[in-house]
């Protein structure tokens, strides 16, 4: 009898332990599942909202090169000053851009544009063996002749010089090119004297010389 009672108590205890183990395992499983979900959510949020920072904050500022700044600040040489030293040979090279429309030899034919022999000093939009100049150029040049200065304006931008002109050439951007090609045109049938080079500015007198001159002209002290 005692043995049966002991056996029953043992079986009952074992069953209770199994029930407790199952409950413990279930709770532990839910806890582990919750921890795994939280870890996965943390990893995903880091991947989705991660910001990469540059090593250096702010924006890079590129300073202009010294050569560009110097070129912008360089003073412009007056056209007539540059005209005084213009070179015919360089002007001939520049005129190569014009040969498709103009001839420059004496008695040469008109093409898309007029023959340019003897143009410098000639009346604007007249002559040239009956070439049909535009009304715009005729109006602009009425009563005027092609001077060095007017040719410089014309070659800078024909359309600005005479709005409505037939000449489609955009112009010569460099003043040196304009001066040289005008000198080349002048050498072909015009031969007007080029402007004289400007005289060099007189040197300023030295302060010491001024002081000496002042001392030499100062009145002598009165005798005592």
C-alpha positions as CSV (number, residue, x, y, z in Angstrom):
1,X,0.0,0.0,0.0
2,X,2.8,2.4,0.9
3,X,4.6,1.5,-2.2
4,X,1.5,2.3,-4.3
5,X,1.1,5.6,-2.6
6,X,4.7,6.5,-3.2
7,X,4.5,5.6,-6.9
8,X,1.3,7.7,-7.3
9,X,3.0,10.7,-5.6
10,X,6.1,10.3,-7.8
11,X,4.0,10.1,-11.0
12,X,2.0,13.2,-10.0
13,X,5.2,15.2,-9.3
14,X,6.7,14.2,-12.6
15,X,3.5,15.3,-14.4
16,X,3.5,18.6,-12.6
17,X,7.2,19.2,-13.5
18,X,6.4,18.4,-17.2
19,X,3.5,20.9,-17.2
20,X,5.8,23.6,-15.6
21,X,8.6,22.8,-18.2
22,X,6.1,23.3,-21.1
23,X,4.9,26.6,-19.7
24,X,8.5,27.7,-19.1
25,X,9.5,26.7,-22.6
26,X,6.5,28.6,-24.1
27,X,7.2,31.8,-22.2
28,X,10.9,31.6,-23.1
29,X,10.0,31.1,-26.7
30,X,7.8,34.2,-26.7
31,X,10.5,36.2,-25.1
32,X,13.1,35.0,-27.6
33,X,10.7,35.8,-30.5
34,X,10.1,39.3,-29.1
35,X,13.8,39.9,-28.8
36,X,14.5,38.7,-32.3
37,X,11.7,40.9,-33.7
38,X,13.1,43.9,-31.9
39,X,16.6,43.2,-33.2
40,X,15.4,42.8,-36.8
41,X,13.5,46.1,-36.5
42,X,16.6,47.9,-35.2
43,X,18.8,46.6,-38.0
44,X,16.2,47.5,-40.7
45,X,15.7,51.1,-39.3
46,X,19.5,51.6,-39.4
47,X,19.7,50.5,-43.0
48,X,16.8,52.6,-44.1
49,X,17.7,55.8,-42.4
50,X,21.5,55.7,-42.4
51,X,23.1,59.1,-43.5
52,X,26.6,59.2,-44.9
53,X,28.6,62.2,-43.9
54,X,31.4,63.7,-45.9
55,X,34.8,64.0,-44.3
56,X,34.7,67.8,-44.7
57,X,31.6,69.9,-44.0
58,X,30.5,72.8,-46.2
59,X,31.1,73.7,-49.8
60,X,34.4,74.1,-51.6
61,X,35.0,77.6,-52.9
62,X,37.1,77.8,-56.1
63,X,39.2,81.0,-56.2
64,X,39.7,82.5,-59.7
65,X,43.1,82.0,-61.1
66,X,45.6,84.8,-60.8
67,X,46.1,85.0,-64.6
68,X,42.3,85.5,-65.2
69,X,42.1,88.2,-62.5
70,X,45.1,89.9,-63.9
71,X,43.7,89.8,-67.5
72,X,40.4,91.3,-66.3
73,X,42.2,94.2,-64.6
74,X,44.6,94.9,-67.4
75,X,44.0,98.3,-69.0
76,X,42.8,98.5,-72.6
77,X,45.2,100.1,-75.1
78,X,43.4,102.9,-77.1
79,X,42.7,101.8,-80.6
80,X,44.6,104.6,-82.3
81,X,47.6,103.8,-80.1
82,X,47.5,100.2,-81.3
83,X,46.9,101.3,-84.9
84,X,50.2,103.2,-84.8
85,X,52.1,99.9,-84.4
86,X,49.8,97.7,-86.5
87,X,51.6,95.1,-88.7
88,X,50.6,94.6,-92.4
89,X,51.9,91.1,-92.5
90,X,49.8,90.0,-89.5
91,X,46.8,91.8,-91.1
92,X,47.2,89.8,-94.3
93,X,46.9,86.6,-92.2
94,X,43.7,87.9,-90.5
95,X,42.3,88.8,-94.0
96,X,42.4,85.1,-94.9
97,X,39.0,85.0,-93.0
98,X,37.6,87.5,-95.5
99,X,38.7,86.0,-98.8
100,X,35.6,83.9,-99.3
101,X,33.6,87.1,-99.8
102,X,36.1,89.8,-100.7
103,X,39.0,90.4,-103.0
104,X,41.6,93.1,-102.3
105,X,43.7,93.3,-105.5
106,X,43.4,96.3,-107.8
107,X,40.7,95.7,-110.4
108,X,39.5,92.5,-108.6
109,X,35.9,91.5,-109.0
110,X,33.1,92.0,-106.5
111,X,32.0,88.8,-104.9
112,X,29.5,88.2,-102.1
113,X,31.0,91.4,-100.8
114,X,32.7,94.3,-102.7
115,X,36.3,94.4,-103.8
116,X,38.2,96.2,-101.0
117,X,41.1,97.8,-102.9
118,X,41.5,101.4,-101.9
119,X,38.7,101.2,-99.3
120,X,40.5,103.2,-96.5
121,X,39.6,106.8,-96.9
122,X,36.9,106.1,-99.5
123,X,33.3,107.2,-99.2
124,X,31.2,104.6,-97.3
125,X,28.8,102.4,-99.4
126,X,29.6,104.1,-102.7
127,X,31.5,103.1,-105.9
128,X,33.0,99.6,-106.0
129,X,32.0,99.1,-109.6
130,X,28.3,99.4,-108.9
131,X,28.2,96.9,-105.9
132,X,24.7,96.8,-104.4
133,X,25.3,98.1,-100.8
134,X,22.5,97.7,-98.3
135,X,20.3,100.6,-97.5
136,X,21.2,100.3,-93.9
137,X,24.9,100.9,-94.6
138,X,24.1,103.7,-97.1
139,X,22.1,105.5,-94.4
140,X,24.8,104.9,-91.7
141,X,27.6,106.1,-93.9
142,X,25.9,109.0,-95.6
143,X,28.5,111.8,-96.0
144,X,31.3,109.9,-94.3
145,X,34.5,108.1,-95.3
146,X,36.1,105.0,-94.0
147,X,38.5,106.3,-91.4
148,X,40.6,104.0,-89.2
149,X,38.1,104.6,-86.3
150,X,35.0,103.9,-88.4
151,X,36.6,100.7,-89.9
152,X,37.4,99.6,-86.3
153,X,33.7,100.0,-85.3
154,X,32.5,98.2,-88.4
155,X,34.9,95.3,-88.0
156,X,34.0,95.0,-84.3
157,X,30.3,94.2,-85.2
158,X,28.9,95.0,-88.6
159,X,25.4,94.4,-87.4
160,X,25.7,96.9,-84.6
161,X,27.4,99.5,-86.8
162,X,24.6,99.3,-89.4
163,X,21.6,97.4,-88.2
164,X,20.1,95.6,-91.3
165,X,23.4,95.3,-93.2
166,X,23.7,92.4,-95.6
167,X,27.1,91.5,-94.2
168,X,26.7,88.3,-92.1
169,X,30.2,88.3,-90.7
170,X,30.1,88.5,-86.8
171,X,33.1,90.7,-86.5
172,X,36.7,90.5,-85.1
173,X,36.8,90.2,-81.4
174,X,40.4,91.1,-80.8
175,X,41.3,94.8,-81.2
176,X,44.8,93.8,-82.4
177,X,43.4,91.8,-85.3
178,X,41.2,94.7,-86.3
179,X,44.2,97.1,-86.3
180,X,46.4,94.8,-88.3
181,X,43.8,94.0,-90.9
182,X,43.0,97.7,-91.3
183,X,46.7,98.3,-91.8
184,X,46.7,95.6,-94.5
185,X,43.7,97.2,-96.3
186,X,45.4,100.6,-96.1
187,X,48.5,99.1,-97.8
188,X,46.3,98.0,-100.7
189,X,45.4,101.1,-102.6
190,X,45.0,103.7,-99.8
191,X,48.4,104.3,-98.1
192,X,47.1,106.8,-95.7
193,X,49.6,107.8,-93.0
194,X,49.2,105.7,-89.8
195,X,48.7,107.7,-86.6
196,X,51.9,108.7,-84.8
197,X,52.9,106.7,-81.8
198,X,52.0,108.6,-78.6
199,X,54.9,110.5,-77.0
200,X,56.4,109.0,-73.9
201,X,55.2,110.7,-70.7
202,X,57.9,113.1,-69.3
203,X,59.7,111.7,-66.3
204,X,58.8,113.3,-63.1
205,X,61.5,115.3,-61.5
206,X,63.2,113.7,-58.5
207,X,62.2,115.1,-55.1
208,X,65.9,115.7,-54.4
209,X,66.2,117.9,-57.5
210,X,63.1,119.9,-56.5
211,X,64.5,120.4,-53.1
212,X,67.8,121.6,-54.5
213,X,66.1,124.0,-56.8
214,X,64.0,125.4,-54.0
215,X,67.2,125.9,-51.9
216,X,68.9,127.7,-54.7
217,X,66.1,130.2,-55.2
218,X,65.5,130.8,-51.5
219,X,66.3,134.3,-50.3
220,X,69.5,134.9,-48.3
221,X,69.0,135.5,-44.6
222,X,69.1,139.1,-43.5
223,X,72.3,140.3,-41.9
224,X,72.2,141.0,-38.3
